[in-house]
Amino acid sequence: LNAATGAPGLVRYKGRGFDPEACGLACEALAAAVAEGNEHQVDGLVTALKLMMPPFSGAEKAVGPPRDDFILRPEVLRWSEQVFLGGLDENMRIVQECEAEFARMMAASPEAFRSPEILAAALDLAVVYLKNYALDKADALYAATKPHCLSRGLPWNVKWFQDCATLRCKQSRQAEAAPMLEEVAKLTPPHGATLRNLGTVYNQLREHDKAKVYFDAAAELVGKKDDQGNVLLDKEDLWNIGLVHKNKKEYDEAAPMLEQALAKWLQESPEDDVTLAKLYNSVGSCYDEMGRHEDAVEVLQKAKHLYDRSIGTESPLYGSACRRLTRALVHAGQHRKGLDSLIEAFTVIALQDAVHPTPLFELLGIALDDILLINGAFTQELVRLEMPIQAAVRNMHYRNLDRDGNCGVLYERMARVLVVCSMPGGTPEEQAGSAQRR
């Protein structure tokens, strides 16, 4: 409006041919495409609907700052407070309920992400996705909310950096997570969680000494001290520093610390299946690396069982447990069970949002260089990898990972597996299958 007269300001001509029927038809088709998971049609329909919007000049689109009368407090982030330990079906039900509620909120909010309530709900839902390893959906939300969170400043930018760094770690993109967490450390007072997160990232980046500096700083900041002033490590500090020693192959220091962390967690949080499974994984892989293979198998089977009952067999965490168990079983000479675990691990990893060539390459190496060299009778069993290999190839092509040299090396190893299990002979059906794989 004109400030002096109250009359409309300068606007572009909107035309008279807007077709509500066509718009409604496109919206109905959009709902159907969403339900079917047809991403191509969803993208096309969203574009078509945007194109139907009447012309607006930049002067008309310009807006003032968003509302700032909303405080981002932990109690408003209620969706992500859920623990998601009810198994695959129950966890998925909760996720879809959150998605539906978010959609209803968005439908009722003309301001969309400019509304602080919607922005908070988006950050809340993104953590729900992180907890359930729906990483593609989380990535989409962080991309959509980034400019809104960063422009608002504290505490929105800190929340975005911290949670997006978690996403990058789950995507095996730790090098991108580290500067985000460094930014959080600059923007906030010293905090134990930030220091531990930095330590975890640098530990995964194999900068183990730097990681230990952050873990020690966290322990010094939040830990209790004895009468002599020595820091008493809590269960998280024991776990984190134990992993540093494990990664540096200092097993005599690592194993006792990881065992103490597990014992404390079992005593203080016996219902926390996911964290306990992660600890069993840490202890089991430490045992395996130090040559205690039978002990490793026993512990890693507990991790697999806890993941199975709490988050289901499609979770990357379950796949990671199967992969570690595979190595331990093979090292313990249990090749039949090792091959079964290998195929299960490969199948889970092949379908992940965060699929990556390295673990698949390692698993196929175990199949070819460890299992088959010891027992060639398992050669035909590798046929069971045919469909998982196809799924992995399609998944990595979809994500453009097949443009990387690492994928080329993996594809060569995939081809070796398919050729090895496709020798001439057998029934006509088996010969036809072998010919197709070759």
Rosetta blueprint (number, residue, H / E / L):
1 L L
2 N L
3 A L
4 A L
5 T L
6 G L
7 A L
8 P L
9 G L
10 L L
11 V L
12 R L
13 Y L
14 K L
15 G L
16 R L
17 G L
18 F L
19 D L
20 P H
21 E H
22 A H
23 C H
24 G H
25 L H
26 A H
27 C H
28 E H
29 A H
30 L H
31 A H
32 A H
33 A H
34 V H
35 A H
36 E H
37 G L
38 N L
39 E H
40 H H
41 Q H
42 V H
43 D H
44 G H
45 L H
46 V H
47 T H
48 A H
49 L H
50 K H
51 L H
52 M L
53 M L
54 P L
55 P L
56 F L
57 S L
58 G H
59 A H
60 E H
61 K H
62 A L
63 V L
64 G L
65 P L
66 P L
67 R L
68 D L
69 D L
70 F L
71 I L
72 L L
73 R L
74 P H
75 E H
76 V H
77 L L
78 R L
79 W H
80 S H
81 E H
82 Q L
83 V L
84 F L
85 L L
86 G L
87 G L
88 L H
89 D H
90 E H
91 N H
92 M H
93 R H
94 I H
95 V H
96 Q H
97 E H
98 C H
99 E H
100 A H
101 E H
102 F H
103 A H
104 R H
105 M H
106 M H
107 A H
108 A L
109 S L
110 P L
111 E L
112 A H
113 F H
114 R H
115 S L
116 P H
117 E H
118 I H
119 L H
120 A H
121 A H
122 A H
123 L H
124 D H
125 L H
126 A H
127 V H
128 V H
129 Y H
130 L H
131 K H
132 N L
133 Y L
134 A L
135 L H
136 D H
137 K H
138 A H
139 D H
140 A H
141 L H
142 Y H
143 A H
144 A H
145 T H
146 K H
147 P H
148 H H
149 C H
150 L H
151 S H
152 R H
153 G L
154 L L
155 P L
156 W H
157 N H
158 V H
159 K H
160 W H
161 F H
162 Q H
163 D H
164 C H
165 A H
166 T H
167 L H
168 R H
169 C H
170 K H
171 Q L
172 S L
173 R L
174 Q H
175 A H
176 E H
177 A H
178 A H
179 P H
180 M H
181 L H
182 E H
183 E H
184 V H
185 A H
186 K H
187 L H
188 T L
189 P L
190 P L
191 H L
192 G H
193 A H
194 T H
195 L H
196 R H
197 N H
198 L H
199 G H
200 T H
201 V H
202 Y H
203 N H
204 Q H
205 L L
206 R L
207 E L
208 H H
209 D H
210 K H
211 A H
212 K H
213 V H
214 Y H
215 F H
216 D H
217 A H
218 A H
219 A H
220 E H
221 L H
222 V H
223 G L
224 K E
225 K E
226 D L
227 D L
228 Q L
229 G L
230 N L
231 V E
232 L E
233 L L
234 D L
235 K H
236 E H
237 D H
238 L H
239 W H
240 N H
241 I H
242 G H
243 L H
244 V H
245 H H
246 K H
247 N H
248 K L
249 K L
250 E L
251 Y H
252 D H
253 E H
254 A H
255 A H
256 P H
257 M H
258 L H
259 E H
260 Q H
261 A H
262 L H
263 A H
264 K H
265 W H
266 L H
267 Q H
268 E H
269 S L
270 P L
271 E L
272 D L
273 D H
274 V H
275 T H
276 L H
277 A H
278 K H
279 L H
280 Y H
281 N H
282 S H
283 V H
284 G H
285 S H
286 C H
287 Y H
288 D H
289 E H
290 M L
291 G L
292 R L
293 H H
294 E H
295 D H
296 A H
297 V H
298 E H
299 V H
300 L H
301 Q H
302 K H
303 A H
304 K H
305 H H
306 L H
307 Y H
308 D H
309 R H
310 S H
311 I L
312 G L
313 T L
314 E L
315 S L
316 P H
317 L H
318 Y H
319 G H
320 S H
321 A H
322 C H
323 R H
324 R H
325 L H
326 T H
327 R H
328 A H
329 L H
330 V H
331 H H
332 A L
333 G L
334 Q L
335 H H
336 R H
337 K H
338 G H
339 L H
340 D H
341 S H
342 L H
343 I H
344 E H
345 A H
346 F H
347 T H
348 V H
349 I H
350 A H
351 L L
352 Q L
353 D L
354 A L
355 V L
356 H L
357 P H
358 T H
359 P H
360 L H
361 F H
362 E H
363 L H
364 L H
365 G H
366 I H
367 A H
368 L H
369 D H
370 D H
371 I H
372 L H
373 L H
374 I H
375 N L
376 G H
377 A H
378 F H
379 T H
380 Q H
381 E H
382 L H
383 V H
384 R H
385 L H
386 E H
387 M H
388 P H
389 I H
390 Q H
391 A H
392 A H
393 V H
394 R H
395 N H
396 M H
397 H H
398 Y H
399 R L
400 N L
401 L H
402 D H
403 R H
404 D L
405 G H
406 N H
407 C H
408 G H
409 V H
410 L H
411 Y H
412 E H
413 R H
414 M H
415 A H
416 R H
417 V H
418 L H
419 V H
420 V H
421 C L
422 S L
423 M L
424 P L
425 G L
426 G L
427 T L
428 P H
429 E H
430 E H
431 Q H
432 A H
433 G H
434 S H
435 A H
436 Q H
437 R H
438 R L
